[in-house]
Amino acid sequence: MIFPNATIIHLERDARDVALSNYFTNFRHKRTGMAYSCDLEHTGRMIKDHDRLMEHWEKVLPLQIFNLSYEDFVENQEQISRQLIDFIGGDWDDNMLEFHKTKRPVKTASVMQVRKPIYTSSKQRWRRYEEFIAPLYEGLGQ
């Protein structure tokens, strides 16, 4: 409502991979308000709340929302990137496919990933930990 002409880019990813990615990142000591990520059940509840909130916003806000699937993106980087650039009304630049070559500072927990080309090895990473993530399913309500 504050930004009536805003476009929203919503990245969707398998909740199990999101939870484990957060769990394996030390957010607790970074004063980010993400201490919940140290608890898989709590993380599951947060993901469920996020999904409910996005569903609500899609129904009630008169905004354009681009739902970007992480899994589709890592498999089809150029195709999805072009769709995204079209969605925001930007101009395509081939350098967008080589984001990892930038020398600009990166201040994010995923700094190491930003410095690499797109890779698919994080898809379904949760399968390696399946026997340990029962609390996540509880938090997700499954």
ZARO-877519 format. One line per 10 residues: number of its first residue (from 1); their letters; for each residue x, y, z of N, C-alpha, C. Coordinates in nm, 2 decimals, padded with zeros to 4 digits, always signed. Example, Ala and Ser with C-alpha at 12.3 -4.5 7.8 and 13.67 -1.06 7.14 Angstrom:
1) AS) +01.32,-00.57,+00.78,+01.23,-00.45,+00.78,+01.32,-00.33,+00.78 | +01.28,-00.22,+00.71,+01.37,-00.11,+00.71,+01.29,+00.00,+00.79 .
END
This chain:
1) MIFPNATIIH) +00.08,-00.12,+00.00,+00.00,+00.00,+00.00,+00.09,+00.13,+00.00 | +00.21,+00.12,+00.06,+00.30,+00.23,+00.06,+00.35,+00.26,-00.07 | +00.38,+00.15,-00.15,+00.44,+00.16,-00.28,+00.34,+00.10,-00.38 | +00.24,+00.18,-00.43,+00.13,+00.13,-00.51,+00.18,+00.08,-00.65 | +00.29,+00.12,-00.69,+00.34,+00.08,-00.83,+00.46,-00.02,-00.81 | +00.47,-00.08,-00.69,+00.58,-00.17,-00.67,+00.56,-00.30,-00.74 | +00.67,-00.37,-00.78,+00.66,-00.50,-00.83,+00.73,-00.59,-00.72 | +00.68,-00.70,-00.70,+00.74,-00.79,-00.59,+00.80,-00.91,-00.66 | +00.92,-00.95,-00.62,+00.98,-01.07,-00.66,+00.99,-01.16,-00.54 | +00.92,-01.27,-00.55,+00.90,-01.37,-00.44,+00.98,-01.50,-00.48 .
11) LERDARDVAL) +01.08,-01.52,-00.42,+01.16,-01.64,-00.44,+01.10,-01.76,-00.36 | +01.07,-01.86,-00.43,+01.01,-01.98,-00.37,+01.11,-02.10,-00.39 | +01.13,-02.17,-00.28,+01.22,-02.28,-00.28,+01.16,-02.39,-00.18 | +01.20,-02.51,-00.21,+01.16,-02.62,-00.12,+01.18,-02.59,+00.02 | +01.08,-02.59,+00.11,+01.09,-02.55,+00.25,+01.20,-02.63,+00.32 | +01.22,-02.75,+00.29,+01.32,-02.83,+00.35,+01.46,-02.78,+00.32 | +01.48,-02.74,+00.20,+01.61,-02.68,+00.17,+01.63,-02.54,+00.23 | +01.53,-02.46,+00.23,+01.53,-02.33,+00.30,+01.57,-02.35,+00.44 | +01.50,-02.44,+00.51,+01.53,-02.46,+00.65,+01.67,-02.51,+00.68 | +01.72,-02.60,+00.60,+01.86,-02.65,+00.62,+01.96,-02.55,+00.59 .
21) SNYFTNFRHK) +01.93,-02.47,+00.49,+02.03,-02.36,+00.45,+02.04,-02.26,+00.57 | +01.93,-02.23,+00.63,+01.93,-02.14,+00.74,+01.99,-02.20,+00.86 | +01.96,-02.33,+00.88,+02.01,-02.40,+01.00,+02.17,-02.41,+01.00 | +02.22,-02.43,+00.88,+02.37,-02.44,+00.86,+02.44,-02.31,+00.86 | +02.37,-02.20,+00.86,+02.43,-02.07,+00.86,+02.42,-02.01,+01.00 | +02.53,-01.96,+01.05,+02.53,-01.91,+01.19,+02.47,-01.77,+01.20 | +02.34,-01.76,+01.20,+02.27,-01.64,+01.22,+02.26,-01.59,+01.36 | +02.27,-01.68,+01.45,+02.25,-01.65,+01.59,+02.34,-01.53,+01.64 | +02.46,-01.53,+01.60,+02.56,-01.44,+01.65,+02.57,-01.32,+01.56 | +02.49,-01.31,+01.46,+02.50,-01.19,+01.36,+02.39,-01.09,+01.39 .
31) RTGMAYSCDL) +02.32,-01.10,+01.50,+02.22,-01.00,+01.54,+02.12,-00.97,+01.43 | +02.08,-01.07,+01.37,+01.99,-01.06,+01.25,+01.84,-01.08,+01.29 | +01.81,-01.12,+01.41,+01.68,-01.16,+01.44,+01.64,-01.30,+01.39 | +01.74,-01.38,+01.35,+01.71,-01.51,+01.29,+01.76,-01.62,+01.38 | +01.76,-01.60,+01.51,+01.80,-01.71,+01.60,+01.71,-01.83,+01.59 | +01.59,-01.81,+01.55,+01.50,-01.92,+01.53,+01.56,-02.03,+01.44 | +01.65,-01.99,+01.35,+01.70,-02.08,+01.25,+01.78,-02.19,+01.31 | +01.81,-02.18,+01.44,+01.89,-02.29,+01.51,+01.80,-02.40,+01.56 | +01.67,-02.38,+01.53,+01.57,-02.48,+01.58,+01.48,-02.51,+01.46 | +01.49,-02.64,+01.41,+01.41,-02.68,+01.29,+01.26,-02.66,+01.30 .
41) EHTGRMIKDH) +01.21,-02.70,+01.42,+01.06,-02.68,+01.44,+01.02,-02.54,+01.43 | +01.09,-02.45,+01.49,+01.06,-02.31,+01.49,+01.08,-02.26,+01.34 | +01.18,-02.30,+01.28,+01.20,-02.26,+01.14,+01.08,-02.30,+01.05 | +01.03,-02.42,+01.07,+00.92,-02.47,+01.00,+00.80,-02.38,+01.02 | +00.78,-02.34,+01.15,+00.66,-02.25,+01.18,+00.68,-02.12,+01.10 | +00.80,-02.07,+01.10,+00.83,-01.94,+01.03,+00.80,-01.95,+00.88 | +00.85,-02.06,+00.82,+00.82,-02.08,+00.68,+00.67,-02.10,+00.65 | +00.60,-02.17,+00.74,+00.46,-02.18,+00.72,+00.39,-02.04,+00.73 | +00.43,-01.96,+00.83,+00.38,-01.82,+00.84,+00.41,-01.74,+00.72 | +00.53,-01.75,+00.67,+00.57,-01.68,+00.55,+00.47,-01.72,+00.43 .
51) DRLMEHWEKV) +00.45,-01.85,+00.41,+00.37,-01.89,+00.30,+00.22,-01.84,+00.32 | +00.17,-01.84,+00.44,+00.04,-01.79,+00.47,+00.03,-01.64,+00.43 | +00.13,-01.57,+00.47,+00.14,-01.43,+00.45,+00.14,-01.40,+00.30 | +00.23,-01.47,+00.23,+00.23,-01.44,+00.08,+00.10,-01.48,+00.01 | +00.04,-01.58,+00.06,-00.09,-01.62,+00.00,-00.19,-01.50,+00.03 | -00.19,-01.45,+00.14,-00.28,-01.34,+00.18,-00.25,-01.21,+00.09 | -00.12,-01.18,+00.08,-00.08,-01.06,+00.00,-00.12,-01.08,-00.15 | -00.11,-01.20,-00.20,-00.14,-01.22,-00.34,-00.29,-01.20,-00.36 | -00.37,-01.23,-00.26,-00.52,-01.21,-00.27,-00.56,-01.07,-00.25 | -00.50,-00.99,-00.16,-00.56,-00.86,-00.12,-00.48,-00.74,-00.18 .
61) LPLQIFNLSY) -00.36,-00.76,-00.22,-00.28,-00.64,-00.26,-00.29,-00.63,-00.42 | -00.31,-00.51,-00.47,-00.32,-00.49,-00.61,-00.18,-00.48,-00.67 | -00.08,-00.56,-00.64,+00.05,-00.55,-00.68,+00.09,-00.67,-00.77 | +00.18,-00.65,-00.86,+00.23,-00.76,-00.94,+00.33,-00.84,-00.86 | +00.32,-00.97,-00.86,+00.41,-01.05,-00.79,+00.47,-01.15,-00.89 | +00.60,-01.16,-00.90,+00.67,-01.25,-00.98,+00.72,-01.37,-00.89 | +00.65,-01.48,-00.90,+00.69,-01.60,-00.82,+00.80,-01.67,-00.89 | +00.92,-01.66,-00.83,+01.04,-01.72,-00.90,+01.08,-01.85,-00.83 | +01.07,-01.96,-00.89,+01.11,-02.09,-00.84,+01.26,-02.10,-00.84 | +01.32,-02.12,-00.72,+01.46,-02.14,-00.71,+01.51,-02.26,-00.80 .
71) EDFVENQEQI) +01.43,-02.37,-00.79,+01.46,-02.49,-00.86,+01.46,-02.47,-01.01 | +01.36,-02.40,-01.06,+01.36,-02.37,-01.20,+01.47,-02.27,-01.24 | +01.50,-02.18,-01.16,+01.60,-02.08,-01.19,+01.74,-02.14,-01.20 | +01.78,-02.23,-01.11,+01.91,-02.29,-01.12,+01.92,-02.39,-01.24 | +01.81,-02.44,-01.29,+01.81,-02.52,-01.41,+01.81,-02.44,-01.54 | +01.74,-02.32,-01.53,+01.72,-02.24,-01.65,+01.75,-02.10,-01.63 | +01.88,-02.07,-01.59,+01.91,-01.94,-01.54,+01.88,-01.83,-01.65 | +01.92,-01.85,-01.77,+01.90,-01.74,-01.87,+01.75,-01.72,-01.90 | +01.67,-01.83,-01.92,+01.53,-01.82,-01.95,+01.46,-01.74,-01.83 | +01.48,-01.79,-01.71,+01.41,-01.73,-01.60,+01.46,-01.58,-01.58 .
81) SRQLIDFIGG) +01.59,-01.56,-01.59,+01.64,-01.42,-01.58,+01.58,-01.33,-01.68 | +01.56,-01.37,-01.80,+01.50,-01.29,-01.90,+01.35,-01.26,-01.87 | +01.28,-01.36,-01.82,+01.14,-01.34,-01.77,+01.14,-01.24,-01.66 | +01.23,-01.25,-01.57,+01.23,-01.15,-01.46,+01.26,-01.01,-01.50 | +01.36,-01.00,-01.59,+01.39,-00.86,-01.64,+01.28,-00.80,-01.72 | +01.21,-00.89,-01.80,+01.08,-00.84,-01.86,+00.98,-00.80,-01.76 | +00.96,-00.87,-01.66,+00.86,-00.84,-01.55,+00.89,-00.71,-01.49 | +01.01,-00.67,-01.46,+01.04,-00.55,-01.40,+01.06,-00.43,-01.49 | +01.06,-00.46,-01.62,+01.07,-00.36,-01.73,+01.21,-00.31,-01.75 | +01.30,-00.40,-01.72,+01.44,-00.37,-01.74,+01.50,-00.41,-01.88 .
91) DWDDNMLEFH) +01.62,-00.37,-01.91,+01.68,-00.40,-02.03,+01.78,-00.52,-02.01 | +01.78,-00.61,-02.10,+01.87,-00.73,-02.08,+02.01,-00.69,-02.11 | +02.10,-00.75,-02.03,+02.24,-00.73,-02.05,+02.31,-00.87,-02.02 | +02.38,-00.92,-02.12,+02.44,-01.05,-02.11,+02.53,-01.07,-01.98 | +02.58,-00.95,-01.93,+02.66,-00.96,-01.81,+02.58,-01.01,-01.69 | +02.45,-01.00,-01.70,+02.37,-01.05,-01.59,+02.39,-01.20,-01.56 | +02.43,-01.27,-01.66,+02.45,-01.42,-01.65,+02.59,-01.44,-01.58 | +02.67,-01.34,-01.57,+02.80,-01.36,-01.51,+02.82,-01.27,-01.38 | +02.71,-01.27,-01.30,+02.71,-01.19,-01.18,+02.82,-01.22,-01.09 | +02.87,-01.35,-01.09,+02.97,-01.39,-01.00,+03.11,-01.33,-01.03 .
101) KTKRPVKTAS) +03.12,-01.26,-01.14,+03.25,-01.20,-01.17,+03.26,-01.06,-01.12 | +03.16,-01.00,-01.06,+03.16,-00.87,-01.01,+03.26,-00.85,-00.90 | +03.32,-00.74,-00.89,+03.42,-00.71,-00.78,+03.36,-00.63,-00.67 | +03.23,-00.59,-00.68,+03.16,-00.52,-00.57,+03.16,-00.59,-00.44 | +03.15,-00.52,-00.33,+03.14,-00.59,-00.20,+03.01,-00.66,-00.19 | +03.01,-00.77,-00.13,+02.88,-00.85,-00.10,+02.87,-00.87,+00.05 | +02.76,-00.82,+00.10,+02.74,-00.83,+00.25,+02.62,-00.91,+00.27 | +02.63,-01.04,+00.26,+02.52,-01.14,+00.28,+02.58,-01.27,+00.33 | +02.50,-01.34,+00.40,+02.55,-01.47,+00.45,+02.58,-01.56,+00.33 | +02.53,-01.54,+00.21,+02.57,-01.62,+00.10,+02.68,-01.56,+00.01 .
111) VMQVRKPIYT) +02.77,-01.49,+00.07,+02.88,-01.43,-00.01,+02.95,-01.53,-00.09 | +02.98,-01.65,-00.04,+03.05,-01.75,-00.11,+02.97,-01.80,-00.24 | +02.84,-01.81,-00.22,+02.76,-01.85,-00.34,+02.75,-01.75,-00.44 | +02.75,-01.62,-00.40,+02.74,-01.51,-00.50,+02.87,-01.50,-00.58 | +02.98,-01.55,-00.54,+03.10,-01.55,-00.61,+03.12,-01.67,-00.70 | +03.02,-01.75,-00.71,+03.03,-01.87,-00.80,+02.92,-01.86,-00.91 | +02.94,-01.93,-01.02,+02.83,-01.94,-01.12,+02.71,-02.02,-01.05 | +02.60,-02.01,-01.11,+02.48,-02.08,-01.07,+02.52,-02.23,-01.06 | +02.47,-02.30,-00.96,+02.50,-02.45,-00.95,+02.37,-02.51,-00.90 | +02.36,-02.64,-00.92,+02.24,-02.71,-00.88,+02.25,-02.81,-00.76 .
121) SSKQRWRRYE) +02.37,-02.81,-00.71,+02.40,-02.91,-00.60,+02.32,-02.88,-00.47 | +02.26,-02.77,-00.46,+02.18,-02.74,-00.33,+02.03,-02.78,-00.35 | +02.00,-02.82,-00.47,+01.86,-02.87,-00.49,+01.85,-03.01,-00.42 | +01.74,-03.02,-00.34,+01.71,-03.14,-00.27,+01.83,-03.18,-00.18 | +01.90,-03.09,-00.13,+02.01,-03.12,-00.03,+01.95,-03.18,+00.10 | +01.83,-03.15,+00.13,+01.76,-03.20,+00.25,+01.76,-03.35,+00.25 | +01.76,-03.42,+00.13,+01.75,-03.56,+00.13,+01.87,-03.63,+00.21 | +01.99,-03.56,+00.21,+02.10,-03.62,+00.29,+02.08,-03.61,+00.44 | +01.98,-03.53,+00.48,+01.95,-03.52,+00.62,+01.81,-03.56,+00.66 | +01.75,-03.63,+00.58,+01.61,-03.66,+00.59,+01.58,-03.73,+00.73 .
131) EFIAPLYEGL) +01.66,-03.81,+00.78,+01.64,-03.88,+00.90,+01.65,-03.79,+01.02 | +01.70,-03.67,+01.01,+01.72,-03.58,+01.12,+01.62,-03.46,+01.12 | +01.53,-03.45,+01.02,+01.45,-03.33,+01.01,+01.31,-03.34,+01.05 | +01.28,-03.44,+01.13,+01.14,-03.46,+01.18,+01.08,-03.33,+01.24 | +01.16,-03.26,+01.33,+01.11,-03.14,+01.39,+01.06,-03.04,+01.29 | +01.13,-03.03,+01.17,+01.09,-02.94,+01.07,+00.95,-02.97,+01.02 | +00.92,-03.10,+00.99,+00.79,-03.14,+00.95,+00.68,-03.10,+01.05 | +00.72,-03.11,+01.18,+00.63,-03.08,+01.28,+00.59,-02.93,+01.27 | +00.70,-02.85,+01.26,+00.68,-02.70,+01.24,+00.60,-02.66,+01.12 | +00.62,-02.74,+01.01,+00.54,-02.71,+00.89,+00.40,-02.76,+00.90 .
141) GQ) +00.37,-02.84,+01.00,+00.23,-02.89,+01.02,+00.21,-03.01,+00.93 | +00.31,-03.09,+00.91,+00.30,-03.21,+00.82,+00.31,-03.33,+00.90 .
END
